[in-house]
Amino acid sequence: MAGVSLDRVELGWHGLNGDRRFAFRRMADQSGFPWLSASRLPELLLYKPVGESEVDNHLPTHVRTPGGAELELHSDQLRDEISQRHGSPVQLMQLKHGIFDDAPVSLINAATIRELEHATDRRLDVLRFRPNILIENESIEPFAEDQWVGKTVRFGTDNNGPAVSVTMRDLRCVMINLDPETAEADSRVMKTAVRLNANYAGVYATVIRSGELRIDQKIYLV
């Protein structure tokens, strides 16, 4: 569903607390990846998780629909509405450690997004790229994060602060073509990523130290 911007969040051993802990399973799909994503149903981007459970690790309690209704996360109404849009039954699943493509944390450099904006000649909301962490640094070099693979990114001035190990570059899919505000597709975005950097934009990482992440936190590459 829609991405949510946070001023602070706890980085746990399985990624950001609350991230991708729920998914709708396509009941008729018997493959190893039965989850319904916006690549199959772009309108999912128009649904926004809201509310916060005080007893369940601050997970969302409701979902705001494109029509403006706020439906309880586990309600039959939400399940039935998503099933109808998908054209086939779905079931809400909660997964303790989340569902991730290649690693539990993704990072992208703001300069990379600006370069893609310039090349496509359109505004690109950071939510289009669905990173867990957006990094703004003094460098204006796009795709600089490609050089971070094999290194550690540490957050905060404490040497024992939260840290991640960058494992691989992020090979993009059609998700970056989808506008997070309208769910409309523009194939120029992915084509531009292919042309500029072989379709890589951002990196994946695994957690090596947990802790709190905050906006304006200093970041060190070691």
C-alpha positions in Angstrom: 0.0 0.0 0.0 1.1 3.6 0.3 4.4 4.4 1.8 4.5 6.4 5.1 7.1 9.1 5.9 8.4 9.0 9.5 10.5 11.4 11.5 11.8 8.6 13.7 11.6 4.8 13.7 13.2 1.9 15.5 15.6 -0.2 13.3 15.2 -3.8 14.5 17.0 -7.0 13.5 14.3 -7.6 10.8 14.2 -4.1 9.4 12.2 -1.1 10.5 9.6 -1.9 13.1 6.2 -2.4 11.4 7.6 -2.5 7.9 5.8 -5.0 5.6 4.4 -7.0 8.5 1.1 -7.5 6.7 0.3 -8.7 3.2 -2.7 -9.8 1.2 -2.3 -13.4 -0.1 -3.9 -14.3 -3.4 -5.9 -17.3 -2.5 -5.8 -18.9 -5.9 -2.0 -18.5 -6.2 0.0 -21.6 -5.2 3.4 -20.2 -6.1 6.2 -19.3 -3.7 5.2 -15.7 -3.9 1.4 -15.4 -3.5 1.4 -11.8 -2.2 -0.7 -9.2 -3.9 1.5 -6.1 -4.7 1.0 -2.9 -6.6 2.8 -4.3 -9.5 -0.3 -6.5 -10.0 -2.9 -4.0 -8.6 -1.6 -0.4 -8.9 -4.6 0.9 -7.0 -3.1 -0.6 -3.8 -0.9 2.6 -3.7 -4.1 4.6 -3.1 -4.7 2.7 0.2 -2.9 4.2 3.2 -2.3 2.5 6.6 -3.4 4.7 9.5 -3.7 4.4 13.2 -1.2 2.9 15.6 -1.6 0.0 18.0 -0.4 0.7 21.5 -0.1 -3.1 22.3 1.2 -4.5 19.0 4.5 -2.9 18.3 2.9 0.3 16.9 1.5 -1.5 13.8 -1.3 0.2 11.9 -4.9 -0.5 13.0 -6.9 0.8 10.0 -6.6 1.5 6.3 -7.9 4.7 4.5 -9.4 3.7 1.2 -9.3 5.8 -2.0 -12.9 6.7 -1.3 -11.9 8.2 2.1 -13.4 5.5 4.4 -11.2 4.2 7.2 -11.7 0.4 7.5 -10.3 -1.8 10.3 -7.3 -3.6 9.1 -8.7 -7.1 9.8 -12.2 -6.3 8.7 -14.2 -8.2 6.1 -15.0 -4.9 4.4 -11.4 -4.2 3.6 -10.7 -7.8 2.5 -13.8 -7.8 0.3 -12.9 -4.4 -1.3 -9.4 -5.5 -2.2 -10.7 -8.9 -3.5 -13.2 -7.1 -5.7 -10.5 -4.8 -7.1 -8.2 -7.7 -7.7 -10.9 -9.8 -9.2 -10.0 -12.8 -7.1 -10.2 -13.6 -3.3 -7.4 -12.5 -1.0 -6.6 -13.1 2.6 -4.8 -10.8 5.1 -1.7 -12.4 6.6 0.5 -11.1 9.4 4.2 -12.1 9.2 6.3 -11.6 12.3 9.5 -10.8 10.4 8.0 -9.2 7.3 8.2 -9.9 3.6 11.1 -8.5 1.6 12.4 -8.8 -1.9 16.1 -9.2 -1.3 17.0 -7.7 2.1 15.1 -6.0 5.0 16.5 -2.5 4.5 16.7 -0.4 1.3 18.5 2.9 1.0 18.7 5.5 -1.8 20.7 8.7 -2.2 18.6 11.9 -2.9 21.0 12.8 -5.7 20.0 9.6 -7.5 16.3 10.6 -7.5 17.2 14.2 -8.6 19.1 12.8 -11.6 16.2 10.6 -12.6 13.9 13.6 -12.2 16.1 15.7 -14.5 16.4 13.0 -17.1 12.6 12.2 -17.2 11.7 15.9 -16.9 9.1 15.2 -14.3 8.8 15.4 -10.5 9.5 12.1 -8.8 8.2 11.6 -5.3 10.6 9.7 -3.1 7.8 7.3 -2.2 7.9 6.1 -5.8 11.1 4.3 -5.0 9.8 2.9 -1.6 13.1 3.2 0.3 13.3 2.6 4.0 16.0 5.3 4.3 16.5 8.4 2.2 20.0 9.8 2.5 20.9 13.4 1.7 24.6 14.1 1.6 26.9 16.8 0.3 27.8 14.9 -2.8 25.8 15.7 -5.9 26.9 12.4 -7.6 23.9 10.3 -8.6 24.1 6.5 -8.1 27.0 7.0 -5.6 25.4 4.4 -3.4 26.6 1.7 -5.9 30.0 2.2 -4.3 28.6 1.4 -0.9 28.2 -2.3 -1.5 30.4 -4.3 1.0 30.6 -1.3 3.3 28.8 -0.4 6.6 26.4 2.6 7.0 26.3 3.8 10.6 23.7 6.2 11.9 24.4 8.8 14.7 27.5 9.9 16.4 27.6 7.0 18.8 30.1 4.3 17.6 27.6 1.7 18.9 24.6 3.3 17.1 22.4 1.5 14.6 24.2 0.2 11.5 23.5 -1.7 8.3 25.8 -3.7 6.0 25.2 -2.8 2.3 24.8 -6.1 0.4 23.8 -5.4 -3.2 22.5 -2.8 -5.6 18.7 -2.4 -6.0 17.6 -3.7 -9.4 14.4 -1.9 -10.1 11.0 -3.3 -11.4 7.9 -1.6 -12.8 7.0 -0.3 -9.4 9.0 2.9 -10.0 6.8 3.6 -13.0 3.8 4.1 -10.7 2.9 7.5 -9.3 2.4 7.1 -5.6 -0.4 9.8 -5.6 -2.4 8.6 -8.6 -1.2 5.0 -9.3 -0.8 6.0 -12.9 2.1 4.4 -14.8 4.9 6.2 -16.7 7.3 3.8 -18.4 9.8 6.6 -18.9 11.0 6.3 -15.3 12.2 2.7 -15.5 13.5 3.2 -19.1 15.6 6.1 -17.8 16.9 4.0 -14.9 17.9 1.4 -17.5 19.6 3.9 -19.7 21.5 5.8 -16.9 22.5 2.9 -14.6 21.5 -0.5 -16.0 18.2 -0.2 -14.0 19.9 0.1 -10.6 18.8 2.8 -8.2 19.6 2.5 -4.5 21.0 -0.4 -2.5 19.9 -3.2 -0.1 21.3 -3.8 3.3 21.0 -6.1 6.3 21.0 -4.9 10.0 24.1 -5.4 12.0 23.2 -3.1 15.0 19.7 -2.1 16.0 18.6 1.3 17.3 16.6 4.5 16.6 16.8 6.3 13.2 15.9 10.0 13.1 15.6 12.7 10.5 18.8 14.9 10.4 20.8 12.1 12.0 24.5 12.1 10.9 25.4 9.1 8.7 28.9 7.5 8.3 30.1 5.2 5.6 32.8 2.9 7.0 
